[in-house]
Amino acid sequence: MPDFSDVVDQELAKRALTIAATGHHGILMVGPPGCGKTMLARRLPTILPPLGDEDRLEAMLVHSIAGEPTADIARGVRPFRAPHHSLSMGGLVGGGRPVMPGEVSLADKGVLFLDELPEFATNALQSLRQPLEDKEVRIVRVDGVYRFPCDFQLVAAANPCPCGYLGDPCHQCTCPPGRVSAYQGRLGGPLKDRIDLHVDVARPVARKVIEGQEGSSTAALGELVRAGVEFASWREAREGEDVRLPPEVEAHFSEMAEGLALTGRGIDRVLRVARTIADIDRREDVSVQDIAEACLFRPKVKG
């Protein structure tokens, strides 16, 4: 399996994945075909901490109900689900007769990777909103309400336009502006607002791919994640999960939030990401720099 060091010119994406793994944040990567989005996504489980006993039992139970193998989960390997974009809403969130868990529940305690995100059916994408918030799927039938856990980490990838080459210096985009807007609009603002980290992934430079370039190894990033998770657990045991800002940082953030036109949910997402960044550095206080870096990963406002 290729290491993170085999991925060239994608330090920002690797930084975003490290933050995502440490703080259990959702991430959307946008870039042209061949830039490494899928390879990066498949590396995420390798830097996540192994499953604990309670989480392992819960994930095994869901997979057993669905008739899926449980051997890897029993060894502490987190589930990684990568359904095709032709999947129906029922296949994604669950349903059928008899009622069975969907992909969001099969990814419980692991990673749900949605490649070519705009190609998924609109109703399937919008059905993700409630599971992302509640960490549980509720399916109502005449004989009762079925509940399945779905505490998954969302990793999504998308091209910037239908042809995939918008903004790519190596290829010319052939999409009319109307098609680009319609394609990007398929994601929907409410869903995008629930994804903490948005990152553009650039195509690797051919010369550097041929020559090779040192990068962050999977082991090094995994250790960084582990230390950040341990620090966050220690901090939350003392302070709770609420994010508190020093007065001067709060003042700066108010200006940033107004300038970026952040929604209430967007403000909360930035605070959570900034808190994770501080945890990675093992700092108790969130700094202005943490807030600024977290704002870099919000969706860009088109004027």
Secondary structure, DSSP 8 states (H G I E B T S, - for coil): ---GGGS-S-HHHHHHHHHHHHHT--EEEE--TTSSHHHHHHHHHHHS----HHHHHHHHHHHHHTT---HHHHTT---EE---TT--HHHHHEETTTTEE-HHHHTTTSEEEESSGGGS-HHHHHTTHHHHHHSEEEEEETTEEEEEE---EEEEEE-SSSSS-TT-TTS-----HHHHHHHHHTT-HHHHHT-SEEEE-----HHHHHH------HHHHHHHHHHHHHHHHHHHHHH-S-----HHHHHHHHHHHHHTT--HHHHHHHHHHHHHHHHHTT-SS--HHHHHHHHHTS-----
